Amino acid sequence: MSNFDHLSIHIPKSHYPRVVIVGGGFGGLKLSRMLVKEKFQVVLMDRNNYHVFQPLLYQVATAGLEADAIAGPMRKLIKEYDNFFFRMLRVLKVDVESKKVSTKVGDISYDYLILANGAKTNFFGNDQIMKNAFPLKQLSHALDLRSHLLQNFEKAVLSNERAYVESLLNVVVVGGGPTGVEVAGALAELKGHVLPKDYPELNFRQMNIYLIEGTDRLLNGMSQNSGDKAHYYLDGLMVNVITGKFVQSYENNVVKLNDDTEIHTQTLIWAAGVMGSIIDGIPKELVEKSRILVNEFNQVNGFENFYAIGDVACMKSEKFPKGHPMVAPVAIQQAEHLVKNLKLQMQGKEMLGFDYTNKGSMATIGRNRAVVDLPGDIKFTGLFAWAVWMFVHLMSIVGFKNKFIIFINWLWNYFTYDRGNRLIVRFFNPTLKDYEENQSDLYTDNDE
Ligand SMILES: Cc1cc2nc3c(=O)[nH]c(=O)nc-3n(C[C@H](O)[C@H](O)[C@H](O)COP(=O)(O)OP(=O)(O)OC[C@H]3O[C@@H](n4cnc5c(N)ncnc54)[C@H](O)[C@@H]3O)c2cc1C
């Protein structure tokens, strides 16, 4: 008898059609919150019991915010609806023929299936880097990284061996997109304002922060102006920005670039890209570059009642021949649009094609420094851009309490130059990086 034999998903029968939503991220949460108000039975399944605001993961990793401030419990975010059921389970398999999804504790059938299970870190097939580097995609990753960095400083205090201390202090960030730029900027601020006070015994001139980007400039998805400005800001923060170079290997605490440059570090942060997270059972011909091909209604090609939205979906159009960018507004807008279409479909009416409204993009590189690109070729940088960045992120976070806590934290950090969440509570040991396997496999992923 397996450990799970006494468990099952337990969803009562309903006279409403059952919509199973996989993933309570930006797309899945929005969809669930809207669909529960309609005549559907909504079953939301997520491997975590919380929704996480990924754009601020880097602040958790660099001690700027506490983990709970950027997440919200799923059961609290959607409550008091008799037609809503949340199950904290990892979906393992989709069976499109018999219309059911499988988990470790059993199957559940659906009338409508909507995959909103997002993306995972793309290590581009390099197992060695996957094993040794730190991804930044989930809340647990951010907490692992924070603990690892702080443990390294504690270890550095205990050693007199210069090369060893340098490898503990050095940090290499890979990927010059918004995440890489933001994490490098935040680390530089830690180094400048916080760490020298916490560790007066250490010489932080020995700490080098590198940002490695394979193409010839930073922030490739944004304007040249914003990329150049981000580079300029990072130079000012003494981050070593290296463009046009790739990380080839990382073992024995040595990062090797494709020009044979070697950097000694015990911390490699991998922010070089994500790929759609494909659940078993989805026919191969429906997947392209790790994303599920959908039509303009988010219907998975060839299916009436099977949809995918957000990062995992690839909707090709004239404007977006390779599919939409993997960003939160796409997932949210597709969720909103799909609710309208499901209602039309129920009424036997024609569905409407999705049209993405791009509201712009932005990145911050520490206090008073940010870059913003808005539609209509409007670009601005500096203090005003930073204020806009903070306002937009604050407004996008779920829950008033989280908004309030983050606002107070940012205010405090601004005036005191502090980043107060520096407790080592996980005792993260890189050799146990597969610790997730030790947790119940009802929920967790062996991949990233
Ligand atoms: C560090 C970082 C910073 C970012 N910054 C920005 C930014 O500034 N602006 C922006 O617009 N976008 C940003 N993004 C991208 C943005 O977060 C994604 O585009 C967005 O989250 C996609 O939404 P989604 O609903 O498709 O997936 P997600 O929000 O990723 O949600 C997927 C959900 O599915 C669950 N799940 C996955 N697999 C399973 C399974 N098998 N079974 C059950 N549950 C499962 C996950 O637990 C998760 O809750 C950032 C991403 C990262 C990682």
The ligand as an SDF file (V2000), in Angstrom:
LIG
                    3D

 53 58  0  0  0  0  0  0  0  0999 V2000
   12.5430   36.5790  -11.1010 C   0  0  0  0  0  0  0  0  0  0  0  0
   11.4320   36.9600  -12.0650 C   0  0  0  0  0  0  0  0  0  0  0  0
   11.1380   38.2910  -12.2690 C   0  0  0  0  0  0  0  0  0  0  0  0
   10.1090   38.6500  -13.1380 C   0  0  0  0  0  0  0  0  0  0  0  0
    9.8420   39.9800  -13.3180 N   0  0  0  0  0  0  0  0  0  0  0  0
    8.8020   40.3340  -14.1010 C   0  0  0  0  0  0  0  0  0  0  0  0
    8.4410   41.6930  -14.2370 C   0  0  0  0  0  0  0  0  0  0  0  0
    9.0690   42.5790  -13.6460 O   0  0  0  0  0  0  0  0  0  0  0  0
    7.3730   41.9970  -15.0130 N   0  0  0  0  0  0  0  0  0  0  0  0
    6.6620   41.0310  -15.6540 C   0  0  0  0  0  0  0  0  0  0  0  0
    5.6660   41.3530  -16.3310 O   0  0  0  0  0  0  0  0  0  0  0  0
    6.9900   39.7420  -15.5670 N   0  0  0  0  0  0  0  0  0  0  0  0
    8.0330   39.3590  -14.7970 C   0  0  0  0  0  0  0  0  0  0  0  0
    8.3750   38.0480  -14.6910 N   0  0  0  0  0  0  0  0  0  0  0  0
    7.6490   37.0630  -15.4960 C   0  0  0  0  0  0  0  0  0  0  0  0
    6.3030   36.7370  -14.8690 C   0  0  0  0  0  0  0  0  0  0  0  0
    6.4740   36.3820  -13.5170 O   0  0  0  0  0  0  0  0  0  0  0  0
    5.6470   35.6110  -15.6540 C   0  0  0  0  0  0  0  0  0  0  0  0
    5.5080   36.0010  -16.9910 O   0  0  0  0  0  0  0  0  0  0  0  0
    4.2840   35.2800  -15.0790 C   0  0  0  0  0  0  0  0  0  0  0  0
    4.4250   34.7880  -13.7590 O   0  0  0  0  0  0  0  0  0  0  0  0
    3.5620   34.2460  -15.9460 C   0  0  0  0  0  0  0  0  0  0  0  0
    2.3340   33.9570  -15.3600 O   0  0  0  0  0  0  0  0  0  0  0  0
    1.7060   32.5000  -15.4990 P   0  0  0  0  0  0  0  0  0  0  0  0
    0.3660   32.5690  -14.8470 O   0  0  0  0  0  0  0  0  0  0  0  0
    1.8070   32.0330  -16.8890 O   0  0  0  0  0  0  0  0  0  0  0  0
    2.6800   31.5620  -14.6390 O   0  0  0  0  0  0  0  0  0  0  0  0
    3.1830   31.7120  -13.1430 P   0  0  0  0  0  0  0  0  0  0  0  0
    2.8440   33.0300  -12.5640 O   0  0  0  0  0  0  0  0  0  0  0  0
    4.6220   31.3160  -13.1420 O   0  0  0  0  0  0  0  0  0  0  0  0
    2.3400   30.6060  -12.3590 O   0  0  0  0  0  0  0  0  0  0  0  0
    2.4790   29.2570  -12.6000 C   0  0  0  0  0  0  0  0  0  0  0  0
    1.8850   28.5180  -11.4120 C   0  0  0  0  0  0  0  0  0  0  0  0
    1.7540   27.1430  -11.7460 O   0  0  0  0  0  0  0  0  0  0  0  0
    2.1590   26.3430  -10.6610 C   0  0  0  0  0  0  0  0  0  0  0  0
    2.5880   25.0650  -11.2350 N   0  0  0  0  0  0  0  0  0  0  0  0
    3.5910   24.8460  -12.1170 C   0  0  0  0  0  0  0  0  0  0  0  0
    3.6160   23.5560  -12.4820 N   0  0  0  0  0  0  0  0  0  0  0  0
    2.5950   22.9420  -11.8270 C   0  0  0  0  0  0  0  0  0  0  0  0
    2.0990   21.6150  -11.8050 C   0  0  0  0  0  0  0  0  0  0  0  0
    2.6300   20.6390  -12.5600 N   0  0  0  0  0  0  0  0  0  0  0  0
    1.0530   21.3250  -11.0040 N   0  0  0  0  0  0  0  0  0  0  0  0
    0.4830   22.2890  -10.2290 C   0  0  0  0  0  0  0  0  0  0  0  0
    0.9180   23.5790  -10.2260 N   0  0  0  0  0  0  0  0  0  0  0  0
    1.9510   23.8960  -11.0220 C   0  0  0  0  0  0  0  0  0  0  0  0
    3.2600   27.1480   -9.9930 C   0  0  0  0  0  0  0  0  0  0  0  0
    3.4260   26.7780   -8.6340 O   0  0  0  0  0  0  0  0  0  0  0  0
    2.7350   28.5900  -10.1640 C   0  0  0  0  0  0  0  0  0  0  0  0
    1.9540   28.9770   -9.0630 O   0  0  0  0  0  0  0  0  0  0  0  0
    9.3880   37.6500  -13.8230 C   0  0  0  0  0  0  0  0  0  0  0  0
    9.6950   36.3100  -13.6170 C   0  0  0  0  0  0  0  0  0  0  0  0
   10.7100   35.9620  -12.7290 C   0  0  0  0  0  0  0  0  0  0  0  0
   11.0330   34.5120  -12.5090 C   0  0  0  0  0  0  0  0  0  0  0  0
  1  2  1  0
  2  3  1  0
  2 52  2  0
  3  4  2  0
  4  5  1  0
  4 50  1  0
  5  6  2  0
  6  7  1  0
  6 13  1  0
  7  8  2  0
  7  9  1  0
  9 10  1  0
 10 11  2  0
 10 12  1  0
 12 13  2  0
 13 14  1  0
 14 15  1  0
 14 50  1  0
 15 16  1  0
 16 17  1  0
 16 18  1  0
 18 19  1  0
 18 20  1  0
 20 21  1  0
 20 22  1  0
 22 23  1  0
 23 24  1  0
 24 25  2  0
 24 26  1  0
 24 27  1  0
 27 28  1  0
 28 29  2  0
 28 30  1  0
 28 31  1  0
 31 32  1  0
 32 33  1  0
 33 34  1  0
 33 48  1  0
 34 35  1  0
 35 36  1  0
 35 46  1  0
 36 37  1  0
 36 45  1  0
 37 38  2  0
 38 39  1  0
 39 40  1  0
 39 45  2  0
 40 41  1  0
 40 42  2  0
 42 43  1  0
 43 44  2  0
 44 45  1  0
 46 47  1  0
 46 48  1  0
 48 49  1  0
 50 51  2  0
 51 52  1  0
 52 53  1  0
M  END
$$$$
